[in-house]
Amino acid sequence: MAKLFPDVPMSSLILLSLFLCCVPNCHGGKILVAPVEGSHWVNMDILIRALHSQGHSITVLRTTKSWYIKEESSYYSSITVPTKQGFDDEFVKEILFKMMAIEREGGSTMSFISLQLLIFSAMGDAHSITCQVLSTMFEDRTLMQHLNESQFDLVLTDPAFGDGIILAHYLKVPLVYNVRWVISEEGHFFLAPSPVSYIPITGSGLSDKMVFFERMKNMLFYLTVQFQRRFIIGPLYQAVCDKYFEEKVDIYELVQAADIWLMRVDFVFEFPRPTMPNVVYMGGFQCKPAKPLPQDLEDFVQSSGEHGVIIMSLGTFVTDIPSDFADSIASAFAELPQKVIWRHVGERPSTLGNNTLLLKWMPQNDLLGHPKIRAFVAHGGTNGVQEAMYHGVPVVGIPLFFDQYDNLFRLKERGGAKILSVASANKASVLQALQEVLHVPSYRENMQRLSRLHRDQPMEPLDRALFWIEFVMRHKGAAHLRTESYKMPWYSYHSLDVMMFLLAVLFLMLFNMFALIRCSLRLCGKVKSKKD
C-alpha cells in the first residue's frame, strides 16, 4: 500500500485500513411501509428513521386523510392514495367521545353491552375504510404497475390493519410485522398456542392467575373476539382477496405467513406465554435516555423544588376530552404541592391551578427521564407505559379504550400503577390516587425494579429489530423460522381427526372383543345344551 501512495505517511494508511475494515457491509434495500395512524405511526416512524440511517430506501403508503403521516419527508418518500373516508382525527374523536359517554354512565350490564357494540361497529368501520383504500389501489393500474416495477425487497407493516399483508402477497415479497395487534386481536393469538386457561384476552382485565369464574369470563371474551374476527372483520378482507387474486387465498393464512413478527412487548411487561421462533421481542424499542429539556420547560421543572413534577398525557389519539372531566382533573391537580405539566389540546379547564402548565405537545420521554418527575398520569397506551417503565416512573392510569386497561393492569399487577376508571375519575379519586402513588414508596421501587429488568439485556431492542429486518432482506425471507401449522385445518391442528380415529379404533376393538365374547358364550351354551 505504501508503494501505491508514496506521499502518504504509513500511520495514516494503517488508520485508513482500520476504518475501512470497521465500515459495515450494508446493502441498501428497498422497503415498502404500510403504517397505521396515531401512536402506531409514532413507533413505526422510529423504525423508519433507523432503517434510513442504515442506508435503506423507504416508501411509505398514506392516504389523503392522513393526519400524522406527512407527505414530504427527508428520510422517506410517500405514495398518497386518494380516499373520501379515512381513519383520521375526526373519526377517532367521535368514537372516543361516545365511548367515554358510555363508560361514565357506570358499570351496568347495559352500558357494558353498549360499549362492546360500539367497539364492534367502530372496528368494522375502520377496517371497511382500509378495504376501500385497498380497492382504490388495486383499481389504479398505474399505481400497481409502479409498485411492481419498484422491486421492493420487503414490506414492513403494522398488521392492526390488513392492507400491508395483502400488498405483500400481491407483490410476492417477504413480510415483516411491527406488531402488537393483528386485525382484531393480540398478535400471539394468531401465531402461537394460546390456552385461555391462563392467557388473558384483551379487554378482560385479567391476569395469568385465574380462578374458575375468571376463566369462564376469559373464555366468553375469547369467543366474542373470535366472533368479531370471523363474522365482522375477516369477511371484509376476504372479499378483497377474492376479488383481486385469481388463486384462492385465505386472509388468515396470509396473516400467519409473515416472516418475522417484531413484537412491541417483552416479558418484563407481558405475562409469560408460549411463543414461536419467528417472534422477535423489541418491547421499549422507542425508549431512550432523556435529553436536556428546552430552557423554559427546564425552568418550570426546577421551580417545583423538593416536591417535584407530575406529567399527564392521554395519548396521541386524544385531542380533546369533555370539559367537566377536564375540570375534575384540573381541580385535583390544583390541590397538590407538585408542579404539573399536562399535554392538553382542548378548551382550557376552568378550575386550572397556578401549578399546572398546559402544553399542546411535550417531550414525554425526556420529561419521564428527568430526576424531578414523581408520577405519570396516563391513558395506558403501549408507548407511554413502556417509557414509564424504562425510566422507572410510577403511573396513575385512566384508561379510555381498547387495550389501555390491560396495559395498565400489567403494571398494577407488578405494583407500579394505580388505575382509575373514567366513570370513577373525579376530583376526590384522582387526588387520592396521586397521593397514594406519590407517598407510598413501593410504587416507585417496583417501577425502578422493572426498569432495571428491562434494561438488562445483551442487545438494544431497536438494534435487534434492525438486525432481523435486514436478515429477512439478505435471505429473501425467513421460512425456516415460520411454522406451517397455519396451513392445517383447525381439526388437524388440534388433532381432533387423530383422536376421532383412535376412538374409532378403540371402539372397533371393544366391539370385536364384545362380539367375540358373546359368540364364545353362545357356543358354550350350545355345547352345554347338546351334552344335556
C-alpha positions in Angstrom: 0.0 0.0 0.0 2.9 2.3 0.7 4.1 1.9 -2.9 0.7 2.9 -4.2 0.6 6.0 -2.0 4.3 7.1 -1.6 3.4 10.6 -0.3 1.0 9.4 2.5 2.5 8.5 5.9 2.3 4.9 6.9 0.4 5.7 10.1 -2.3 7.4 8.0 -2.6 4.3 5.7 -2.9 2.0 8.7 -5.7 4.2 10.2 -7.5 4.3 6.8 -7.3 0.5 6.5 -8.7 0.0 10.0 -11.5 2.4 9.2 -12.4 0.5 6.1 -12.4 -2.7 8.0 -14.9 -1.3 10.5 -17.4 0.0 7.9 -20.3 -2.4 7.9 -21.1 -4.2 4.7 -24.6 -2.9 4.2 -26.7 -3.4 1.1 -29.3 -0.7 1.0 -32.7 -2.4 0.4 -36.0 -1.0 -0.8 -38.7 -1.2 1.8 -42.4 -0.5 1.4 -44.1 0.5 4.6 -47.8 0.2 5.3 -48.3 2.0 8.7 -51.2 2.9 10.9 -52.0 6.4 12.1 -51.7 8.0 15.5 -49.5 6.4 18.2 -48.8 3.4 15.9 -47.1 5.8 13.5 -45.0 7.3 16.3 -43.2 4.0 16.9 -43.2 3.0 13.2 -41.5 6.3 12.5 -38.7 5.4 14.8 -38.1 2.2 12.9 -38.2 4.0 9.6 -35.6 6.6 10.7 -33.3 3.9 11.9 -33.6 1.9 8.6 -32.9 5.1 6.7 -29.8 5.7 8.7 -28.7 2.2 7.7 -28.8 3.2 4.0 -32.2 1.7 3.1 -34.7 3.4 0.8 -38.1 3.8 2.4 -41.5 4.3 0.7 -44.5 4.9 2.9 -48.1 4.4 2.0 -50.6 7.0 3.2 -54.0 8.5 2.3 -55.3 11.9 1.6 -56.9 11.7 5.1 -53.6 11.0 6.9 -53.0 13.5 9.7 -49.8 12.1 11.3 -48.1 10.6 8.3 -46.7 13.6 6.3 -46.4 13.5 2.5 -43.0 15.2 2.5 -40.1 13.8 4.5 -36.3 13.9 4.4 -36.0 10.1 5.2 -38.8 8.5 3.2 -40.8 9.0 0.0 -44.5 8.6 0.1 -47.4 7.3 -2.0 -50.7 9.0 -1.3 -53.9 7.1 -2.0 -57.0 9.3 -2.6 -59.9 8.4 -0.3 -63.2 10.1 0.7 -63.2 8.4 4.1 -60.2 8.0 6.4 -59.0 6.9 9.7 -58.4 10.5 10.7 -58.6 12.6 13.9 -62.3 13.3 13.4 -63.1 9.6 13.1 -61.3 8.8 16.3 -62.6 11.8 18.2 -66.2 10.9 17.5 -65.7 7.3 18.7 -63.7 8.4 21.7 -66.4 10.8 23.0 -69.1 8.1 22.5 -67.0 5.6 24.4 -66.3 8.0 27.3 -70.0 8.9 27.5 -71.0 5.2 27.8 -68.3 4.5 30.4 -69.2 7.5 32.5 -72.7 6.1 32.8 -71.4 3.5 35.2 -70.6 -0.2 35.2 -74.1 -1.6 34.4 -74.6 -4.6 32.2 -76.4 -2.4 29.6 -73.5 0.1 29.4 -71.0 -2.8 29.0 -73.1 -4.3 26.1 -73.5 -0.8 24.6 -69.7 -0.3 24.8 -69.0 -3.7 23.1 -71.5 -2.9 20.3 -69.8 0.5 19.8 -66.4 -1.1 19.6 -67.6 -3.7 17.2 -69.2 -1.0 15.0 -66.1 1.2 15.2 -63.7 -1.6 14.3 -65.9 -2.7 11.5 -66.0 0.9 10.1 -62.2 1.3 10.4 -61.4 -2.0 8.6 -64.1 -1.2 6.0 -62.3 2.1 5.2 -59.0 0.2 4.9 -60.5 -2.3 2.4 -61.9 0.7 0.4 -58.4 2.1 0.2 -57.1 -1.3 -0.9 -59.7 -1.5 -3.6 -58.8 2.0 -4.8 -55.2 0.9 -5.1 -55.9 -2.3 -7.0 -58.2 -0.4 -9.4 -55.4 2.1 -10.1 -53.4 0.2 -12.7 -50.7 2.8 -12.9 -50.1 2.7 -9.2 -49.9 -1.1 -9.0 -47.6 -1.2 -12.0 -45.4 1.4 -10.2 -45.3 -0.8 -7.1 -44.4 -3.9 -9.1 -41.7 -2.1 -11.0 -40.2 -0.7 -7.8 -39.0 -4.2 -6.9 -39.2 -3.8 -3.2 -37.1 -6.2 -1.1 -39.6 -6.2 1.8 -42.9 -5.0 3.1 -42.9 -3.6 6.7 -46.4 -3.2 8.1 -48.4 -2.7 11.3 -50.9 -5.6 11.0 -53.5 -3.9 13.1 -55.0 -3.3 9.7 -54.6 -5.7 6.8 -53.5 -3.5 3.8 -49.8 -4.3 4.1 -50.5 -8.0 4.5 -52.4 -8.2 1.2 -50.0 -5.9 -0.7 -47.0 -8.1 0.4 -48.8 -11.2 -1.1 -49.6 -9.3 -4.3 -46.0 -8.1 -4.7 -44.6 -11.5 -3.7 -42.0 -10.1 -1.3 -41.1 -11.0 2.3 -43.3 -9.6 5.0 -42.2 -8.2 8.5 -44.6 -7.0 11.2 -44.2 -4.2 13.6 -46.9 -5.8 15.8 -48.9 -5.8 18.9 -52.3 -6.3 17.4 -53.3 -8.3 14.3 -56.6 -7.0 12.7 -58.8 -7.8 15.6 -56.8 -9.3 18.5 -53.5 -9.6 20.2 -50.8 -10.9 17.9 -49.8 -14.1 19.8 -53.3 -15.5 19.4 -52.8 -15.6 15.6 -49.5 -17.3 15.8 -48.7 -19.2 18.9 -50.6 -21.8 21.1 -52.6 -19.6 23.5 -54.5 -21.5 26.1 -57.2 -19.2 27.5 -56.9 -21.0 30.8 -54.0 -18.8 31.8 -53.6 -16.3 28.9 -55.9 -13.3 29.4 -57.9 -11.9 26.5 -57.5 -8.2 25.8 -60.4 -6.3 27.5 -61.0 -9.0 30.1 -58.9 -7.2 32.7 -57.5 -10.5 34.0 -54.0 -11.7 34.8 -52.4 -15.1 34.2 -53.7 -16.4 37.5 -57.4 -17.1 37.1 -59.9 -18.9 39.3 -62.8 -20.8 37.7 -65.2 -17.8 37.1 -62.4 -15.7 35.8 -61.5 -18.4 33.3 -65.2 -18.5 32.4 -65.1 -14.7 31.8 -61.9 -15.1 29.8 -63.5 -17.8 27.6 -66.5 -15.5 26.9 -64.2 -12.7 25.8 -62.3 -15.1 23.6 -65.5 -16.3 21.9 -66.5 -12.6 21.4 -63.2 -11.8 19.8 -63.4 -14.9 17.5 -67.0 -13.9 16.5 -65.7 -10.4 15.6 -62.8 -11.9 13.7 -64.8 -14.5 11.7 -68.0 -12.6 11.0 -67.3 -8.9 11.1 -63.7 -8.1 10.2 -62.4 -11.2 8.3 -65.1 -11.2 5.6 -64.1 -7.6 4.7 -60.6 -8.5 3.8 -61.6 -11.9 2.3 -63.8 -10.0 -0.1 -60.8 -8.0 -1.3 -58.7 -11.2 -1.7 -61.5 -12.9 -3.6 -61.9 -10.0 -6.0 -58.3 -9.2 -6.8 -56.5 -12.5 -6.6 -57.1 -15.2 -9.2 -55.9 -18.1 -7.0 -57.9 -18.8 -3.8 -56.4 -17.0 -0.9 -57.4 -17.2 2.8 -56.8 -13.9 4.6 -55.9 -15.7 7.8 -53.3 -17.8 6.1 -51.8 -14.6 4.7 -51.7 -13.1 8.2 -49.9 -16.1 9.6 -47.4 -16.3 6.7 -45.3 -13.3 7.8 -41.6 -14.0 8.0 -40.8 -12.1 11.2 -43.0 -10.7 13.9 -41.3 -7.7 15.7 -43.4 -7.8 18.9 -43.7 -4.5 20.7 -43.6 -6.1 24.2 -41.2 -8.1 26.3 -41.7 -10.4 29.2 -40.9 -7.8 31.8 -44.2 -6.3 30.7 -46.2 -9.2 29.3 -47.4 -12.2 31.2 -45.4 -15.4 30.3 -46.9 -17.3 27.4 -45.9 -19.7 24.6 -44.2 -18.1 21.6 -42.7 -19.0 18.2 -39.2 -18.9 16.6 -40.1 -16.0 14.2 -41.3 -13.7 17.0 -38.7 -11.1 18.0 -39.4 -9.1 21.1 -38.5 -5.5 20.9 -40.6 -4.0 23.8 -39.4 -0.5 24.6 -37.5 -0.1 21.4 -38.7 3.6 21.2 -37.3 4.3 24.7 -34.0 6.1 25.1 -32.1 8.1 27.7 -33.6 11.6 28.4 -32.2 14.6 26.5 -32.0 18.1 28.1 -35.3 19.9 28.2 -35.9 23.2 26.5 -34.8 26.0 28.8 -38.3 27.3 29.5 -39.5 23.8 30.4 -36.4 23.1 32.5 -37.0 26.4 34.4 -40.6 25.3 35.2 -39.4 21.8 36.3 -36.7 23.3 38.6 -39.2 25.7 40.1 -41.0 22.7 41.7 -38.3 22.4 44.4 -38.3 19.3 46.5 -41.9 18.4 45.6 -41.1 17.6 42.0 -43.3 17.4 39.0 -46.2 15.3 37.7 -46.8 14.9 34.0 -50.1 13.9 32.3 -50.9 12.8 28.8 -53.9 11.0 27.4 -52.1 10.0 24.2 -51.8 10.7 20.5 -55.3 9.9 19.6 -56.9 12.1 22.3 -57.1 15.7 21.2 -60.0 16.7 23.5 -62.0 15.4 26.5 -65.3 16.6 27.9 -65.0 19.9 29.8 -66.4 18.6 33.1 -64.0 15.7 33.0 -61.1 18.0 32.4 -62.3 20.4 35.2 -62.3 17.5 37.7 -58.7 16.5 36.9 -57.6 20.1 36.9 -59.1 20.8 40.3 -57.3 17.7 41.7 -54.0 19.0 40.4 -54.6 22.4 41.9 -54.7 20.8 45.4 -51.1 19.3 45.0 -47.8 20.9 46.1 -46.2 19.4 43.0 -46.0 21.3 39.6 -47.9 19.6 36.8 -47.2 19.5 33.1 -50.3 18.5 31.2 -50.5 17.8 27.4 -53.9 19.2 26.7 -55.3 20.4 23.4 -58.9 21.3 24.1 -60.6 24.1 25.9 -58.7 25.4 29.0 -60.2 23.9 32.2 -62.0 26.5 34.3 -60.5 25.0 37.5 -56.9 25.1 36.4 -54.4 25.9 39.2 -51.4 28.1 39.1 -49.2 25.0 39.5 -50.3 23.5 36.2 -48.7 24.1 32.8 -50.8 23.2 29.7 -48.9 22.2 26.5 -50.1 21.1 23.1 -47.0 18.9 22.8 -44.4 17.8 25.3 -41.1 15.8 25.1 -42.7 12.9 27.1 -39.6 10.6 27.1 -37.3 13.5 28.2 -39.6 14.5 30.9 -40.1 11.0 32.2 -36.3 10.7 32.4 -35.9 13.9 34.4 -34.9 13.3 38.1 -37.7 15.6 39.3 -40.6 13.6 37.8 -42.6 12.0 40.5 -45.6 10.4 38.7 -47.1 10.0 35.3 -50.9 10.3 34.8 -51.5 8.3 31.6 -54.2 6.6 29.5 -52.3 3.4 29.2 -51.1 3.3 25.6 -48.2 0.9 25.0 -45.7 3.6 24.1 -46.3 5.7 27.3 -46.5 2.6 29.6 -43.2 1.3 28.3 -41.5 4.7 28.6 -42.7 5.0 32.2 -41.3 1.5 32.9 -38.0 2.3 31.1 -37.5 5.4 33.3 -38.9 3.8 36.5 -41.8 6.4 37.0 -45.0 5.2 38.8 -48.3 5.6 37.0 -51.8 6.7 37.7 -53.8 5.3 34.9 -57.1 6.5 33.4 -57.7 4.0 30.5 -60.0 5.2 27.8 -60.5 2.4 25.2 -59.2 -0.8 23.7 -56.1 -2.3 25.3 -55.3 0.5 27.6 -56.8 -1.0 30.8 -54.9 -4.3 30.1 -51.6 -2.4 29.7 -52.1 -0.6 32.9 -53.3 -3.7 34.6 -49.9 -5.4 33.9 -48.2 -2.5 35.7 -50.7 -2.7 38.6 -50.0 -6.5 39.0 -46.3 -5.7 39.3 -47.0 -2.9 41.9 -46.2 0.1 39.7 -49.6 1.6 38.9 -52.9 2.7 40.3 -55.9 2.5 37.9 -59.0 4.8 37.9 -61.9 4.2 35.6 -63.4 7.0 33.5 -66.6 6.6 35.5 -64.9 7.0 38.9 -62.3 9.6 37.9 -63.4 12.8 39.8 -61.5 15.3 41.9 -61.5 13.2 45.0 -60.5 9.9 43.4 -57.8 11.5 41.2 -56.3 13.3 44.3 -56.4 10.1 46.4 -54.7 8.0 43.7 -52.0 10.6 43.2 -51.4 10.9 46.9 -51.0 7.2 47.2 -48.6 6.8 44.3 -46.6 9.8 45.4 -46.2 8.8 49.1 -46.2 5.0 49.1 -42.6 4.1 48.3 -43.4 0.7 46.9 -44.8 2.2 43.7 -41.5 3.9 42.7 -39.5 1.0 43.9 -41.4 -1.5 41.8 -41.2 0.6 38.7 -37.4 1.1 39.2 -37.1 -2.7 39.6 -39.0 -3.2 36.3 -36.7 -0.6 34.7 -33.6 -2.5 35.8 -35.0 -5.7 34.4 -35.9 -4.1 31.1 -32.5 -2.5 30.6 -30.6 -5.6 31.5 -30.3 -7.3 28.1 -27.4 -8.0 25.8 -28.7 -6.0 22.8 -30.8 -2.9 22.4 -34.4 -3.7 21.2 -34.1 -1.3 18.3 -30.8 -2.9 17.1 -32.5 -6.3 17.4 -35.3 -5.2 15.2 -33.0 -3.7 12.6 -30.9 -6.9 12.5 -34.0 -9.1 11.8 -35.4 -6.8 9.2 -32.1 -6.8 7.3 -31.8 -10.6 7.9 -35.1 -11.1 6.0 -33.8 -8.9 3.2 -30.5 -10.7 3.0 -32.1 -14.2 2.9 -35.3 -13.3 0.9 -37.4 -14.3 3.9 -37.2 -16.5 7.0 -39.1 -19.6 6.0 -37.0 -21.8 8.3 -38.4 -20.0 11.4 -42.0 -20.0 10.2 -44.4 -22.7 11.3 -46.5 -24.3 8.6 -49.3 -25.0 11.1 -51.4 -22.2 9.6 -52.0 -24.4 6.5 -53.6 -27.1 8.6 -57.4 -27.3 9.0 -58.5 -26.4 12.6 -59.4 -30.0 13.3 -56.0 -31.3 12.2 -54.2 -28.5 14.2 -56.0 -29.7 17.4 -55.5 -33.4 16.4 -59.3 -33.9 16.6 -59.1 -36.2 13.5 -56.4 -38.3 15.2 -58.4 -38.5 18.4 -61.6 -39.5 16.4 -59.6 -42.2 14.5 -58.1 -43.6 17.7 -61.5 -43.6 19.4 -63.0 -45.3 16.4 -60.2 -47.9 16.5 -60.7 -48.4 20.2 -64.5 -48.7 19.7 -64.0 -51.2 17.0 -61.6 -53.3 19.2 -64.0 -53.2 22.1 -66.9 -54.1 19.7 -64.9 -57.0 18.3 -64.0 -58.2 21.8 -67.6 -57.9 22.9 -68.8 -59.8 19.8 -66.1 -62.5 20.3 -67.1 -62.9 23.9 -70.7 -63.1 23.0 -70.1 -65.7 20.3 -68.0 -67.7 22.7 -70.7 -67.6 25.3 -73.3 -68.7 22.7 -71.0 -71.6 21.5 -70.5 -72.7 25.1 -74.3 -72.5 25.7 -74.9 -74.7 22.6 -72.3 -77.3 23.6 -73.7 -77.4 27.1 -77.3 -77.9 25.7 -76.2 -80.8 23.5 -74.5 -82.5 26.4 -77.7 -82.2 28.4 
